[in-house]
Amino acid sequence: MIDSELGVDEGFEELLHLHRARWAERSSFDSPEKIRFHRTVARRLHARQRLYLSVLEVEGKPAAARYDFVYDTKMWCVQGGWNPTYAAARPGLYMTEVAMTWAVGAGLREYDFLGGPGEYKQRWSTGSRELMTVVARNPATVRGRLVPWAERGRTAADRGVAAGRAWANKAAARRAPSGGGQGDA
């Protein structure tokens, strides 16, 4: 479903523009490869009638956009963006409401915000799921044989960072002035 006079390619371009306007350097579309991937996915989902791409216009100009996909009885929230000029009107929340209203009207039973933090996700949700990372490797390949070594290195680095933080916290606590000053009870 494309809720716009624009086609999938034009709507996707507006989404990219608005997403970058909103998220700037934190944009999920931060490389040509990611853009190419999502553009291809959007086209394929559209061909299967599983794309939800909506562009909101204000005075004839794109102001906000929403990019989600649908499968079976569920809608997945992928990305959105809006012109920061309209931030006070909360266009992201409005576009989420429009998407959910469409989903209910289409007979869908669930709207999944996917991973990541967000106060707005908690506001709209009735529950959450724990996410996990699964790493699969093919031990018949060089790359597959290197995965365990890379994981061990990452675990050691994480422990090193944690130890460094603990040391810094202890050092800061030792340097902090102790009680006994004016106003202490």
N, C-alpha and C positions, 0 to 999 in steps of 0.2 A: 504494500500500500504506500503510495507516494502522495502525501497530503500537500500538494503544491501544483502550480501550473508548470513547474520545472520538471524535466525528466530526471532519471537517476544520475546521469553524469553532472548535469547542472546543479541539481540538488546537493550532490556530494561535494561539489566545489564550494557551494555556499556554506555547507557544514564545515569544511576545512577552514575557510576564511573566518567564520564566526568562532570556531573552536580555538583557533590561534589568537583571535582578538581577546577572548576571555582568559585563556590559560597561558598565553605568551610562551616563555621558555619551558614551561611545564607541560606543553602540549604532548598528547599521546601520538600525534602525527608528526614526530620529530625527525623522520628520515624518509628519503624517497622510497625505500623498501617497504616501510610501514604504510605509506600512502598507497603505493601500488597494490599491496596486499588487501587493504580495506576497500579500495576501489573495485578490485576484482571480486571480492566477497560480496560487496553491495550489488554489483551487476548480476552475479549468480543467484543471490537470494531474490532479487527482483524477478528474474526469469522464472523462479519457482514460487512466486507470490509469498515470499517469506521475509521481505524487507519492509520495515516501517521507517520511512524517511519523511520528516515533516519540517517545513520551513515556514516560520511566522513572519509576515511582513507588516511593517508599520509605515503608513504613508507611502506604500509602494516599494519600500526598501527592505531587504532581509534583515530581521532583527534577532532571530533566534532559530536554532535548528536542533533536531533530535534524530539520532540514528540508532535504531534497534532492530532486532530480528525476532522472528516468530517461528516456532516449531511446535507441532502438536497442539497442546493446550497452554503453552507458555510463551511469554515475551521476555526477551533479554535486553536489558539496558546496556547499550554499547558506549555511545558518546553523545555529547551535546555541546552546544556553544551558543554564545550570544554576544551582541554588541554591548560593551561595557557602559555605553551611554544610557542603556535601559536597566542597569543593575538594580536601581531602587524599586522597579516594578517586579523584580524577582522572576525574570523570564524563564530561568531554568526550572523553577518549581511549576510555573504555568505549563511549560512544555511537557513536564512529567505528568501533570494532571491530564493534559490532552491525550497523551499516549495511553495512560491507564484507562481513561474513559473510552478510547477507541478499543482497547483490549477487551474490556468488559462487554462492549457492544458486539464485538466479534466472537464472543463466547469463550474467550480465554479464561483460564482459572488462576494464573499466577503471573506475576511480574517480578523478575529476578534482577536485582541491582548489580549482581556480580560482586567481585571482591573489592576491597579497599574501604577506607574510612569515609565517613560522611554523615553529618548530623541529619541531613535531609533523608538519607536512607533509613535511619532509625525512626524518623517522623512518619514515614509512609509504610514501614514494615510491621508485620505481626510476628516475625521470628527471624532467625538467622541460622546459617549453616557454617560449620567449621571448614576452612579451606586447608588443603594439604598439597604438597608438591610431591609428585611421583617422578623418579628418575629411572628411565629404562635404558639399558645399554646392551649392545651386541658384543659379547666377549670375543667374537671372531674377527673384529676389526681393531685396528690400532687405537682409534678414538675410543672405542668401547672399553679397551683395556686401560686407558688413561683416566676414565671417569672416577674410579675409586681413589686414585691418587689425588685428583683435583678436589674431591670431596674431603679427603683427609686434610689437605692444605687449607681449605676453607674453614673447616672445624678448628684447626690449630690457630688460624688467624682470628677467628671469633673469640677463642679463649684468650688470646693475647690482648685483644682489644678490651675484653671484660676485665682482665687483670690490670691493664693500664688505667682504666677508669677507677677501679677500686683503689689503686695506689694513689691516684690524683685526689680522690675524695678524702683519703686518710691524710694526705699531706695538707690539703686545704683545711681539714678539721684541726690539725696541729697548729696551723698558723692563725686560725681564727681566735680573736680575743675571748677569753673566758669571762664569766660573770664577775660581779663585784663592782661594777660601775654604778654611776648614779641611776637611780630609778629602779634598781633591783630590789625586790621585796624579800 
